[in-house]
Amino acid sequence: MPLRDNRNLRRVGAAGEALACRWLIERGYRVRETNYRCLRGEIDIVAEKDGCLAFVEVKYRSGGAYGRPREAVTPRKQRAMCRAALQYLGDGLAGGAEWGLRFDVIEIYQPPGQPPRVIHIENAFEYRDEYGD
């Protein structure tokens, strides 16, 4: 199995997240935070629209060799996102407003030489109490 260049993966990931942010903004979202990290986990994008706070995971693929991007958002990743969302809310970063909350996935497909295709999956998974500490 060939070694992967982590610098290239980070560069591709950052480009995918930037594309996802632009896509959300074009559809009326306000991006509140990118790359939110805490000891409990990480969230690629925190965005709001119409009283809903969306915690968004971005997955990029240039082909189908590794399956659909959404398949990479495993139960373990979901738990980490939920814990990070709880931390985000607990730190008061959402402000004093009452928010609807959801967890989304944005898939980006971009085969070589083709434009990217963005698929936004709202409510990709739900928070469950076992995700808290």
C-alpha positions, 0 to 999 in steps of 0.5 A: 500500500503506497504511503499518502502525502499528508501535506497534499491531503491537508491541501486538498481538504482545505480546498474542499472546505473552502469550496463547501463554504462558498457553496453554503454562502451562495445558498444563504448560509452564514458561516460562523466558524471553520475548522473548530477544534477542541479536545472532544473533536472537530467540526469542519464548518459551523453555519447558520440559516433560518434559525438552524445551526448546522455542524458540517463535515466536508468529504472530498473524493476525486473518484470512487475507489474509497467509496462514497464520501458520506461513508467516511463519516463513521459512527466514531466520527459522528460521536466526535462531531457531537462532542465537539458541538456540545463543547461549542455550545457549552463555550457559548460560541452560538450566542444567546439565541435558541437554535435548531441544531443539525449535523450535515455532510457535504460531499464533493466529487471532482474527477480529474479534469472535471468541475466539482460536484457538491452534494449537501446532505442535511440531517445526515445523522442525529445527535444521541444522548450517548454522545455526551460525557 
